[in-house]
Each structure stands twice: as C-alpha cells, then as structure tokens.
Amino acid sequence: MVLWEPDTIHVMKKIIQLIEEGTMAWYSIDTGPSVFINTYRANTETIVEVFLKMGFENVLVSDIGEEPFPTNQHLF
C-alpha cells in the first residue's frame, strides 16, 4: 500500500528547493500522505505563504509544546 500522493512529493521537493535557496527547513513524513515541515519561527510565515501560493488550502501551523515538567499524573 502506498499512501503518498503526487502532492506529497511536490511538498518535499519544494522544501528541498527552499533549503537550496537558504531557508532553514526540514520535512518529515509518517506512513501517510501528510508532510510535516519543521523550521524556525522566523521562517513560518514565509513557508506558509509559499504553500498557499502553490494552491494548498490546508496549511496548519503548530508550535512546540510547553516546557517539560516532572509529573506523577498518568498521561494516557
């Protein structure tokens, strides 16, 4: 079973192009078609704009979690 779509490869190639142009970004992919783009906060707006201009409508932005802390609470 192959879950990658043509857009999956398109996103990966665009990130490679952005890297070659000097934007610090990396892609990561799980088993499905979704590509996760990791970058510095300063590059987020630029990367979002690039993919919106490419016609992607579903560009989600998230941040890292909170500061780590010890807990005895069960997390799941």
C-alpha positions in Angstrom: 0.0 0.0 0.0 1.4 3.4 -1.0 -0.2 6.3 0.7 1.9 9.1 -0.7 0.2 11.3 -3.3 1.7 13.4 -6.0 1.3 16.5 -3.7 3.4 14.6 -1.1 6.4 14.6 -3.4 5.7 18.1 -4.6 5.9 19.4 -1.0 9.1 17.5 -0.3 10.7 18.9 -3.5 9.6 22.4 -2.6 11.2 22.2 0.8 14.4 21.0 -0.8 14.3 24.0 -3.1 13.7 26.3 -0.2 16.7 24.8 1.6 18.9 25.3 -1.5 17.7 29.0 -1.5 18.8 29.4 2.1 15.6 28.8 4.1 16.3 26.6 7.1 13.6 24.0 6.9 13.3 20.2 7.0 10.5 17.8 6.1 9.4 14.8 8.0 6.8 12.2 6.9 5.0 9.4 8.6 3.3 6.5 6.8 0.5 8.6 5.3 0.5 11.4 2.7 0.9 14.3 5.2 4.3 16.1 5.2 5.4 17.8 8.4 7.6 20.9 7.9 10.0 21.8 10.7 11.6 25.2 10.7 12.4 28.2 12.9 9.6 30.5 14.0 11.2 33.3 11.9 10.6 31.2 8.7 7.0 30.1 9.4 5.2 33.0 7.6 7.4 32.6 4.5 6.8 28.9 4.3 3.1 29.2 4.8 2.9 31.9 2.0 4.9 29.6 -0.3 2.5 26.7 0.1 -0.7 28.9 -0.1 0.6 30.4 -3.4 1.1 26.8 -4.6 -2.6 26.2 -4.1 -2.5 24.3 -0.8 -5.5 25.4 1.3 -4.9 23.2 4.4 -1.6 24.6 5.8 -1.6 24.0 9.6 0.8 25.7 11.9 1.7 24.4 15.3 4.3 25.2 17.9 6.3 23.1 20.2 4.8 22.0 23.5 5.2 23.6 26.8 8.3 23.4 28.9 8.9 19.9 30.2 8.0 19.2 33.8 8.0 16.2 36.1 4.6 14.7 36.9 3.1 11.6 38.6 -0.1 12.0 36.6 -0.9 9.3 34.1 -0.7 10.9 30.7 -2.8 8.4 28.7 
